[in-house]
Amino acid sequence: MTSFCVKRSAGADAPHEHAIAASASNPMNLGTINANYTGRVRVLGIDYGARRIGLALSDATATLASPWRLLQRPPSDAETLRVVLTEIATLAADSDGLEAVVVGWPRRLDGSPSEQTPIVEAFARGLEARVSIPVVLQDERLTSREAESRLARREPDWRKRKQKIDAAAAAIILQDYLDGRPRQGGEHDDA
């Protein structure tokens, strides 16, 4: 069985600070990840939307996230799950492997669930039941807005930005996850 945990922001004022939710009031905290982060293994980030699914991939050291692909959502949830599982299987079979899947967890600014929250949670549970690697929900508050802002600096045409925003948001979600997790070896505190 895979580990499934939720990473939440510290609050609405700091949407991209990290803390692992460990309260009894959080029903999605089903465990924690006990992974070895010293190997050369990638992490997949997913921004699950109503029409499109943005995918981001970390480098082989699981340090830097980059937008990777954009998938159009098939009409059924079952087909959507199958398409994403195919991508996960392909990445897991690659020489760099796949350490975890990070799914953006939609919440309102005050931390309460949005209309999309139960849909994404069901999707994440579906992944968890079918893969042997950890599936993690990562707070995605304001990531689409941040992605739009970053893309606007480089691409003035909103039509072109629209095609890139979901994968860019997935990269921000994934980078937040990578930045917030503990590292083993190689990094030293200067304090």
N, C-alpha and C positions, 0 to 999 in steps of 0.2 A: 504494500500500500504506500502511496506517496504521502509526503508531508504536505500539509496545506495550511498556510498561515496568512494573516492579513497584516500588511504594513500600513500604518495610518500616519497622517500628518499630526503634528503637535497641536494644530488648531487653525482656524480660518485665517488668522493673521500671518501664519507661517506655513503656507500650503505645501512646501517642499522640504520641511524638516521631517526627520524620521523617528519613529518609535514603534516597536512591535507591540501590537495590541495584545494584552494578556488578561483582559477582564472577563468575568463570567457573563457580563451583559453583552459581550460581542459573540454572537453565535457562529461567526465565520472563523474564529480562531480555533482550528482543529488540531493544531500541532505547531512545531517549529522545524525549521530546516537544520539538519545536522550534516552539512556538506563540507568536504575538504576544498577550500578555495585556492589551493596552491598549484593545482594542475592547469594544463592548457585546455580549458573547456569554455565554450560560449554559453550565453544566456539569450533566450528569445523574449522579446517584449511584444505585447499585443494591446492595441487600442481597439476594442470591440465596439463598433458603432452599428446603428440601425441599417445603414446602406453599405458601408465599407468597413474593412478591417485593416488597420495599419499594422505592419510588422516592422520590428527593429531587431537588430542583432548586435551583440557585443563582439568585440575582438576576441581572439583566442585566449587572452589573459583575463577576460571578463572585467576589463577596466573601462573601456570606452564604448558607448552605444552609438549606433548609426542607423538612420532610416534604411530599411531594406526593401520591403515590397508593399504593395497595396493590393488587397483582394476585394473584389466585389462580393457582397454577401449573396449567397444563393437564396432562393425563396423560402426554403425550410430550415429550421434549426438543426435538424439531423444532417442535412447536406452541408450546412455551414460547419458543423463539428467535424464531419468527415474531411472537408477540404483543409481545415486547420491541422487536423491530426496527420494528414499526408505531409504537410510542410514540416511538422515536428519530427515525423519518422525519417524524412530525408535528412534533416539537420543532425539528428541523433546518429545516423549511420555514417555521416561524414567523418573524416579523420580528426577534426577538432571536437567532435561530439557536441552534446548539449547537456548542460548542468541543471538548468531549471527553466521554467516558463513563468514569466511575469505578466499578469493580466491587469490592465488598468481598472481600478475599482471606483466607479462613479459615485460621488457623494455631493450633497449640497455644501455650500461654504460653511454652514454651521455644523457639518459632520453627519447630518441626518441622511437617510437613504433618499435617492432620487427615484424617478420612475424607471430608469434604466438599471438601477442597482440589482434588483432581483433577477433580471434577465442575464446580467453579466455573472452574477453569482452562480446561476444555474449552468451557464456555459463553462465556468471554471470547474464546477463539480463534475461536469461531463468530461472535461479533459482529465481531471484527477483520476477518474474511474478507469481511464483507458491508457494512461501513460505511466511509466515507471520512474519518472523524475518528478521532483517537487513542482507543484503549481502554487504560485504565490499571488495574492491580490495586493496590488500596490495603489495607494491613494493617487488618483489622477486629477484632483481638483485643480482647475485653471491651466492644465497642460495644453488643451486645444488653443486657448487664448495665447499662451506663451509661444506655442508653435507658430500660430498665425503671425505674431509680432516678429519672431525671428525670420520667418520666410518673407515678410513684407519688406524687410531691410534689403533683401537680395533680389526679390522678384516683384516688380510693380504690378504685373498682370494678375488680378485676383483669380482668373480662370485657371491659370497655371498653378497658382498657390493651392487652389482647392484640390487639385490632383495629388498634392504632396503632403497636405496637412495631417492626414491620419497617420502616415508613416513617421512624420516628424513628431507628432504627439506620442507615438509609441516609443520613439527614441528618448524623449524627455522622461516618460514613465520609467523606462528601463534604466536610464542614467541615474534617476533618483534612487532606484533600487540598488544599483551598483555602488553608488556613493554612500549609501546608508548602511551597508552590511559590513560586518567585521572582516578584517583582512588578517591573514596569517603569513608571517615571514615577509621579509623584504622591506617592510615599512617600519620606521622607527619614530617615536615621539621625540621632538626636540625639547620638550618641556622638562 
